[in-house]
Amino acid sequence: MADKPTFSVNIVAADRPVWSGAAVEVSLPASEGSMGILADHEPVMTATKNGLVKVTEPSGNKLGFNVTDGFIAFDENKLVVAVETCEETDLSATAE
């Protein structure tokens, strides 16, 4: 099986950088509902609401971040998630 295409992700809170790395998929709480981002997604900028951002790394490892209001911007395989506050959460306790 071929490797899935990746893109870079930067998650920042108002007071600090939170996480940066490569991902194959990110799901996030957009203002109009849940949104998924994959490599080569069309450029987008949208507001986010309180909720869970899930990042799937190339290894298959999944990371979770509880975020408050902010915005995301995706262009040229670079995703920026800029929010007021952000805390990493353990996804192993949640059902997928």
N, C-alpha and C positions, 0 to 999 in steps of 0.2 A: 504494500500500500504506500502510495506517495505521501510525502509530508504535506500537511495542510499549509496553505499560505498564511503568513503572519503579518502583523502590523504593530507599530509601536504605540504604547499607551502611557500616558502621564496622568496620574490622579493627584490633584492638589486641593488642599483645604485652604481657607483664608489665612491661616496662621502657619502652614508648613507644607512641604511636599510629603505625600503619603506613600505612593508606590509608582515605580516606573519599570517597564519591561516590555517583553514581546507577548502577544496574545494571538490566539486563533479565533476567538470569539469573545464578545463582551455584551452582556445584556444590562440594561439600565432603565430606571424609572423616568421616562420622558414625561413632559407635562401633559401630553395627550394620550399617554398609555405606555406600556412596556415597549422597548425598542431593542433590537439586536443589531450588532455591528459585526461584519466579517471583513476580511481583506478585500480591497477594491470596491468597497461600498461607495455609493455616490456621495459627493461632498454634502455635509449637513451641519447645521448649527441649530440647536434647540435648547429650550429651558428644561431643567429637570425638577423633579419634586422629591420629597422625602421618600427614601426607599432603599432597596438593596441593589448594588452594582455587583455583578458576577463576572469575573475574569477567568477565562480558560487559557492556561498557558500551553505552549507547544507540547510539553510533556504530558498534558492531560490533567495536570493538577488544577484544581479550581479554588479561586480566592474570592472572598466576599467582603464588601465594604458597605456599612450602613452610612448613608449620606443624607444631608439636608439640601435644601434648595440651592440651585446653581445653574450651570449650563454645560453643554458638551459641544465640541467642534471636531469634525472629522474631515480631513482632506489629505490627499496624497499618502494614504496609509499611515496617517498619524492621528491618534485620538487624544484629545485633551478633555479631561473631566475636571471642571473647576467648581467646587462647592463650598458652602459656608463651613460645615463641619463634616468630618469623616472618621469612622472608627472601623478597623478591621474586625471581621466576625468569623467565627468558625462555621464553615458550611457542613461539616460532618454531622452535625446535629439536625440538619434539615433534610427532608425528603426531596429527592430530585424527580 
